[in-house]
Structures are given as structure tokens and as C-alpha cells.
Amino acid sequence: MTTEPTITMPDRAEITRRLESVDDEINMSQRFYPLIAKKAGATLSGRGIALTLRLAVADYVGEGLPPRYDRSTRTLAS
């Protein structure tokens, strides 16, 4: 069994600082970046980072949770 490489997310202030260095638009800083910064200190794999971003986007745009993916049938479940 192979283990995916992981990374420990920086603290909230560092996550926010890095994101704002790329785009410091006020709405992103106040609403979107805090959704990502919730994972401060967490140890995540690449998949975990991708899921964190996907869920933050869903919350930001008001979609709620994405549909569940059924790996056995390779389809989205409702």
C-alpha cells in the first residue's frame, strides 16, 4: 500500500497573506480566503487540498456540497 505525500497547511494568517499577495480583492479576502483558511494546520494530501478548494468554492458561490461520487460505478450519486 502506497501512501500519498502530504503537506501541513500553514496557519490562518499565512494562508491569508499568501492568497492576498496574489489577489487582494476585498470580497475574496473577506469571504473566500477564510473558507480555505479553515484548514490551517491540517495535514492534507493532494486530494485533500483539491477537496478543500472545491468545497470552499461551493460554499463561496452558494452551491452547498458537491454531489457524492460513487467510485464503484464511477457516477455522481444524488
N, CA, C and O atoms as a GROMACS GRO file, in nm:
protein
  312
    1MET      N    1   0.084  -0.117   0.000
    1MET     CA    2   0.000   0.000   0.000
    1MET      C    3   0.089   0.125   0.000
    1MET      O    4   0.176   0.140   0.086
    2THR      N    5   0.067   0.212  -0.096
    2THR     CA    6   0.146   0.334  -0.102
    2THR      C    7   0.071   0.447  -0.032
    2THR      O    8  -0.052   0.452  -0.031
    3THR      N    9   0.147   0.536   0.025
    3THR     CA   10   0.089   0.649   0.096
    3THR      C   11   0.112   0.775   0.012
    3THR      O   12   0.222   0.799  -0.038
    4GLU      N   13   0.006   0.854  -0.002
    4GLU     CA   14   0.019   0.979  -0.076
    4GLU      C   15   0.104   1.077   0.004
    4GLU      O   16   0.096   1.080   0.127
    5PRO      N   17   0.185   1.156  -0.066
    5PRO     CA   18   0.259   1.261   0.006
    5PRO      C   19   0.161   1.362   0.067
    5PRO      O   20   0.053   1.386   0.013
    6THR      N   21   0.199   1.419   0.178
    6THR     CA   22   0.113   1.516   0.246
    6THR      C   23   0.189   1.645   0.272
    6THR      O   24   0.312   1.650   0.263
    7ILE      N   25   0.114   1.747   0.304
    7ILE     CA   26   0.170   1.877   0.341
    7ILE      C   27   0.090   1.928   0.459
    7ILE      O   28  -0.032   1.908   0.466
    8THR      N   29   0.156   1.994   0.551
    8THR     CA   30   0.086   2.058   0.662
    8THR      C   31   0.058   2.202   0.622
    8THR      O   32   0.149   2.278   0.590
    9MET      N   33  -0.069   2.237   0.625
    9MET     CA   34  -0.110   2.371   0.587
    9MET      C   35  -0.055   2.472   0.687
    9MET      O   36  -0.047   2.444   0.807
   10PRO      N   37  -0.016   2.591   0.639
   10PRO     CA   38   0.031   2.695   0.732
   10PRO      C   39  -0.082   2.748   0.819
   10PRO      O   40  -0.197   2.707   0.804
   11ASP      N   41  -0.048   2.838   0.911
   11ASP     CA   42  -0.152   2.896   0.997
   11ASP      C   43  -0.242   2.990   0.917
   11ASP      O   44  -0.210   3.028   0.804
   12ARG      N   45  -0.355   3.029   0.978
   12ARG     CA   46  -0.455   3.111   0.908
   12ARG      C   47  -0.397   3.240   0.851
   12ARG      O   48  -0.425   3.277   0.738
   13ALA      N   49  -0.315   3.307   0.931
   13ALA     CA   50  -0.257   3.434   0.886
   13ALA      C   51  -0.168   3.415   0.763
   13ALA      O   52  -0.171   3.497   0.671
   14GLU      N   53  -0.090   3.308   0.762
   14GLU     CA   54  -0.001   3.282   0.650
   14GLU      C   55  -0.080   3.243   0.524
   14GLU      O   56  -0.047   3.287   0.414
   15ILE      N   57  -0.183   3.162   0.540
   15ILE     CA   58  -0.268   3.127   0.425
   15ILE      C   59  -0.327   3.254   0.366
   15ILE      O   60  -0.322   3.276   0.245
   16THR      N   61  -0.382   3.338   0.451
   16THR     CA   62  -0.444   3.462   0.405
   16THR      C   63  -0.340   3.553   0.340
   16THR      O   64  -0.367   3.611   0.234
   17ARG      N   65  -0.225   3.567   0.401
   17ARG     CA   66  -0.119   3.652   0.345
   17ARG      C   67  -0.079   3.607   0.206
   17ARG      O   68  -0.064   3.689   0.115
   18ARG      N   69  -0.062   3.476   0.188
   18ARG     CA   70  -0.021   3.424   0.057
   18ARG      C   71  -0.129   3.445  -0.048
   18ARG      O   72  -0.099   3.485  -0.160
   19LEU      N   73  -0.254   3.420  -0.011
   19LEU     CA   74  -0.363   3.439  -0.107
   19LEU      C   75  -0.378   3.587  -0.144
   19LEU      O   76  -0.399   3.620  -0.261
   20GLU      N   77  -0.369   3.675  -0.045
   20GLU     CA   78  -0.382   3.818  -0.072
   20GLU      C   79  -0.266   3.873  -0.154
   20GLU      O   80  -0.280   3.974  -0.221
   21SER      N   81  -0.150   3.807  -0.148
   21SER     CA   82  -0.038   3.852  -0.230
   21SER      C   83  -0.063   3.826  -0.379
   21SER      O   84  -0.002   3.889  -0.465
   22VAL      N   85  -0.154   3.734  -0.408
   22VAL     CA   86  -0.191   3.703  -0.546
   22VAL      C   87  -0.310   3.788  -0.589
   22VAL      O   88  -0.311   3.842  -0.700
   23ASP      N   89  -0.412   3.801  -0.502
   23ASP     CA   90  -0.532   3.879  -0.533
   23ASP      C   91  -0.588   3.932  -0.401
   23ASP      O   92  -0.641   3.856  -0.319
   24ASP      N   93  -0.577   4.063  -0.383
   24ASP     CA   94  -0.622   4.122  -0.257
   24ASP      C   95  -0.760   4.188  -0.269
   24ASP      O   96  -0.792   4.279  -0.192
   25GLU      N   97  -0.840   4.143  -0.363
   25GLU     CA   98  -0.976   4.196  -0.380
   25GLU      C   99  -1.053   4.173  -0.249
   25GLU      O  100  -1.048   4.065  -0.191
   26ILE      N  101  -1.124   4.276  -0.204
   26ILE     CA  102  -1.185   4.276  -0.071
   26ILE      C  103  -1.283   4.161  -0.050
   26ILE      O  104  -1.285   4.101   0.058
   27ASN      N  105  -1.365   4.130  -0.149
   27ASN     CA  106  -1.463   4.022  -0.135
   27ASN      C  107  -1.394   3.887  -0.118
   27ASN      O  108  -1.439   3.803  -0.039
   28MET      N  109  -1.286   3.866  -0.191
   28MET     CA  110  -1.210   3.741  -0.177
   28MET      C  111  -1.149   3.734  -0.037
   28MET      O  112  -1.155   3.630   0.029
   29SER      N  113  -1.091   3.845   0.008
   29SER     CA  114  -1.026   3.848   0.139
   29SER      C  115  -1.124   3.826   0.254
   29SER      O  116  -1.091   3.760   0.352
   30GLN      N  117  -1.243   3.881   0.240
   30GLN     CA  118  -1.340   3.871   0.349
   30GLN      C  119  -1.425   3.745   0.345
   30GLN      O  120  -1.466   3.695   0.450
   31ARG      N  121  -1.452   3.691   0.226
   31ARG     CA  122  -1.545   3.578   0.218
   31ARG      C  123  -1.482   3.447   0.174
   31ARG      O  124  -1.513   3.342   0.231
   32PHE      N  125  -1.394   3.450   0.073
   32PHE     CA  126  -1.342   3.325   0.016
   32PHE      C  127  -1.220   3.272   0.092
   32PHE      O  128  -1.216   3.155   0.128
   33TYR      N  129  -1.122   3.356   0.114
   33TYR     CA  130  -0.999   3.310   0.178
   33TYR      C  131  -1.022   3.250   0.316
   33TYR      O  132  -0.956   3.153   0.351
   34PRO      N  133  -1.114   3.305   0.397
   34PRO     CA  134  -1.140   3.241   0.527
   34PRO      C  135  -1.192   3.097   0.514
   34PRO      O  136  -1.170   3.014   0.603
   35LEU      N  137  -1.260   3.068   0.405
   35LEU     CA  138  -1.309   2.930   0.384
   35LEU      C  139  -1.192   2.835   0.364
   35LEU      O  140  -1.196   2.721   0.411
   36ILE      N  141  -1.090   2.880   0.296
   36ILE     CA  142  -0.970   2.798   0.275
   36ILE      C  143  -0.889   2.792   0.404
   36ILE      O  144  -0.835   2.687   0.440
   37ALA      N  145  -0.881   2.905   0.474
   37ALA     CA  146  -0.800   2.913   0.596
   37ALA      C  147  -0.855   2.827   0.710
   37ALA      O  148  -0.786   2.807   0.810
   38LYS      N  149  -0.977   2.776   0.696
   38LYS     CA  150  -1.031   2.685   0.798
   38LYS      C  151  -0.943   2.561   0.814
   38LYS      O  152  -0.944   2.498   0.919
   39LYS      N  153  -0.869   2.528   0.712
   39LYS     CA  154  -0.783   2.408   0.715
   39LYS      C  155  -0.643   2.438   0.767
   39LYS      O  156  -0.553   2.355   0.753
   40ALA      N  157  -0.623   2.554   0.827
   40ALA     CA  158  -0.492   2.589   0.882
   40ALA      C  159  -0.444   2.481   0.977
   40ALA      O  160  -0.518   2.435   1.064
   41GLY      N  161  -0.320   2.440   0.960
   41GLY     CA  162  -0.260   2.340   1.047
   41GLY      C  163  -0.292   2.196   1.012
   41GLY      O  164  -0.233   2.104   1.067
   42ALA      N  165  -0.386   2.176   0.920
   42ALA     CA  166  -0.424   2.039   0.882
   42ALA      C  167  -0.316   1.977   0.794
   42ALA      O  168  -0.247   2.047   0.720
   43THR      N  169  -0.302   1.847   0.804
   43THR     CA  170  -0.212   1.773   0.717
   43THR      C  171  -0.296   1.711   0.606
   43THR      O  172  -0.383   1.628   0.633
   44LEU      N  173  -0.270   1.753   0.482
   44LEU     CA  174  -0.353   1.713   0.369
   44LEU      C  175  -0.269   1.651   0.257
   44LEU      O  176  -0.153   1.687   0.238
   45SER      N  177  -0.331   1.558   0.185
   45SER     CA  178  -0.272   1.506   0.062
   45SER      C  179  -0.312   1.598  -0.052
   45SER      O  180  -0.387   1.694  -0.031
   46GLY      N  181  -0.264   1.570  -0.170
   46GLY     CA  182  -0.306   1.647  -0.287
   46GLY      C  183  -0.456   1.643  -0.305
   46GLY      O  184  -0.518   1.744  -0.336
   47ARG      N  185  -0.515   1.525  -0.285
   47ARG     CA  186  -0.661   1.511  -0.296
   47ARG      C  187  -0.731   1.594  -0.189
   47ARG      O  188  -0.836   1.654  -0.214
   48GLY      N  189  -0.675   1.596  -0.070
   48GLY     CA  190  -0.733   1.674   0.039
   48GLY      C  191  -0.731   1.823   0.009
   48GLY      O  192  -0.826   1.895   0.040
   49ILE      N  193  -0.622   1.869  -0.052
   49ILE     CA  194  -0.613   2.010  -0.090
   49ILE      C  195  -0.715   2.041  -0.199
   49ILE      O  196  -0.784   2.143  -0.192
   50ALA      N  197  -0.726   1.952  -0.298
   50ALA     CA  198  -0.824   1.973  -0.405
   50ALA      C  199  -0.966   1.975  -0.350
   50ALA      O  200  -1.047   2.059  -0.390
   51LEU      N  201  -0.997   1.886  -0.259
   51LEU     CA  202  -1.130   1.882  -0.199
   51LEU      C  203  -1.156   2.007  -0.116
   51LEU      O  204  -1.266   2.062  -0.119
   52THR      N  205  -1.056   2.052  -0.041
   52THR     CA  206  -1.069   2.175   0.036
   52THR      C  207  -1.105   2.292  -0.055
   52THR      O  208  -1.195   2.371  -0.025
   53LEU      N  209  -1.034   2.303  -0.167
   53LEU     CA  210  -1.062   2.412  -0.260
   53LEU      C  211  -1.200   2.398  -0.322
   53LEU      O  212  -1.272   2.496  -0.337
   54ARG      N  213  -1.238   2.276  -0.359
   54ARG     CA  214  -1.370   2.252  -0.420
   54ARG      C  215  -1.482   2.288  -0.323
   54ARG      O  216  -1.580   2.353  -0.363
   55LEU      N  217  -1.469   2.249  -0.201
   55LEU     CA  218  -1.572   2.280  -0.101
   55LEU      C  219  -1.577   2.429  -0.070
   55LEU      O  220  -1.684   2.484  -0.048
   56ALA      N  221  -1.461   2.494  -0.067
   56ALA     CA  222  -1.458   2.639  -0.044
   56ALA      C  223  -1.527   2.713  -0.158
   56ALA      O  224  -1.601   2.808  -0.134
   57VAL      N  225  -1.504   2.670  -0.281
   57VAL     CA  226  -1.570   2.732  -0.396
   57VAL      C  227  -1.721   2.709  -0.387
   57VAL      O  228  -1.799   2.802  -0.410
   58ALA      N  229  -1.762   2.588  -0.354
   58ALA     CA  230  -1.906   2.558  -0.343
   58ALA      C  231  -1.971   2.645  -0.236
   58ALA      O  232  -2.079   2.699  -0.258
   59ASP      N  233  -1.907   2.659  -0.121
   59ASP     CA  234  -1.962   2.745  -0.015
   59ASP      C  235  -1.964   2.891  -0.059
   59ASP      O  236  -2.060   2.963  -0.032
   60TYR      N  237  -1.859   2.934  -0.126
   60TYR     CA  238  -1.847   3.074  -0.168
   60TYR      C  239  -1.956   3.113  -0.267
   60TYR      O  240  -2.013   3.222  -0.258
   61VAL      N  241  -1.985   3.026  -0.361
   61VAL     CA  242  -2.085   3.058  -0.464
   61VAL      C  243  -2.225   3.012  -0.425
   61VAL      O  244  -2.321   3.035  -0.498
   62GLY      N  245  -2.237   2.946  -0.310
   62GLY     CA  246  -2.368   2.909  -0.260
   62GLY      C  247  -2.427   2.781  -0.315
   62GLY      O  248  -2.549   2.762  -0.309
   63GLU      N  249  -2.344   2.694  -0.369
   63GLU     CA  250  -2.394   2.568  -0.423
   63GLU      C  251  -2.420   2.464  -0.315
   63GLU      O  252  -2.492   2.367  -0.338
   64GLY      N  253  -2.362   2.483  -0.199
   64GLY     CA  254  -2.369   2.378  -0.098
   64GLY      C  255  -2.267   2.270  -0.130
   64GLY      O  256  -2.169   2.295  -0.200
   65LEU      N  257  -2.290   2.151  -0.082
   65LEU     CA  258  -2.198   2.041  -0.105
   65LEU      C  259  -2.207   1.990  -0.248
   65LEU      O  260  -2.316   1.989  -0.306
   66PRO      N  261  -2.095   1.947  -0.305
   66PRO     CA  262  -2.100   1.886  -0.437
   66PRO      C  263  -2.164   1.749  -0.429
   66PRO      O  264  -2.171   1.690  -0.321
   67PRO      N  265  -2.212   1.697  -0.542
   67PRO     CA  266  -2.271   1.562  -0.539
   67PRO      C  267  -2.167   1.459  -0.498
   67PRO      O  268  -2.048   1.476  -0.522
   68ARG      N  269  -2.214   1.352  -0.436
   68ARG     CA  270  -2.124   1.244  -0.392
   68ARG      C  271  -2.084   1.161  -0.514
   68ARG      O  272  -2.168   1.130  -0.598
   69TYR      N  273  -1.958   1.126  -0.522
   69TYR     CA  274  -1.905   1.045  -0.631
   69TYR      C  275  -1.897   0.901  -0.585
   69TYR      O  276  -1.832   0.871  -0.484
   70ASP      N  277  -1.962   0.811  -0.657
   70ASP     CA  278  -1.960   0.668  -0.624
   70ASP      C  279  -1.846   0.604  -0.705
   70ASP      O  280  -1.857   0.589  -0.826
   71ARG      N  281  -1.739   0.568  -0.637
   71ARG     CA  282  -1.622   0.512  -0.706
   71ARG      C  283  -1.652   0.379  -0.773
   71ARG      O  284  -1.595   0.348  -0.877
   72SER      N  285  -1.740   0.300  -0.715
   72SER     CA  286  -1.767   0.168  -0.772
   72SER      C  287  -1.837   0.176  -0.906
   72SER      O  288  -1.812   0.094  -0.994
   73THR      N  289  -1.924   0.274  -0.924
   73THR     CA  290  -1.994   0.288  -1.051
   73THR      C  291  -1.941   0.404  -1.134
   73THR      O  292  -1.982   0.424  -1.249
   74ARG      N  293  -1.850   0.482  -1.075
   74ARG     CA  294  -1.794   0.599  -1.141
   74ARG      C  295  -1.900   0.696  -1.188
   74ARG      O  296  -1.895   0.748  -1.300
   75THR      N  297  -1.998   0.720  -1.101
   75THR     CA  298  -2.105   0.813  -1.131
   75THR      C  299  -2.128   0.904  -1.011
   75THR      O  300  -2.085   0.876  -0.900
   76LEU      N  301  -2.196   1.014  -1.037
   76LEU     CA  302  -2.236   1.104  -0.929
   76LEU      C  303  -2.367   1.055  -0.871
   76LEU      O  304  -2.462   1.027  -0.945
   77ALA      N  305  -2.374   1.044  -0.741
   77ALA     CA  306  -2.496   1.000  -0.672
   77ALA      C  307  -2.570   1.121  -0.622
   77ALA      O  308  -2.509   1.221  -0.583
   78SER      N  309  -2.700   1.113  -0.624
   78SER     CA  310  -2.778   1.228  -0.574
   78SER      C  311  -2.807   1.215  -0.428
   78SER      O  312  -2.871   1.302  -0.369
   0.00000   0.00000   0.00000
